[in-house]
Amino acid sequence: MTAAHRDRVLELAPGHLKKTFLLSEAARLASRDDVESIADLAALRPQLALHERPDVADPIGQSPEVFAVVGAEIAELLPPILELCRRPAAGASD
């Protein structure tokens, strides 16, 4: 998702910034040891510099090679986000 995509989503659903992230933002923030929830991602987002939230290119209309490059980039970004999703919610019982 590019920043332009996120901005369009927020035009359609204003007030949902706390739940809408660039993949690069979410990945970088989810990698932190002190993050336990999406709310934590939203709270920490202002600490990211612009260069720490690059867009993932939109491959629509591009060659299969571009799709492969973008797919590899997405695959690199997903592990910390998936790990965050696997963590039990703070205060949840077993």
Buried (B, 14 or more C-beta within 10 A) or exposed (E): BBBEBBEEBEEEEEEEEEEBBBBBBBBBBBBBEEBBEBEBBBEBBEEBEEEEBBBBEEBEEEEEEBEEBBEEBBEEBBEBBEEBEEEEEEEEEE
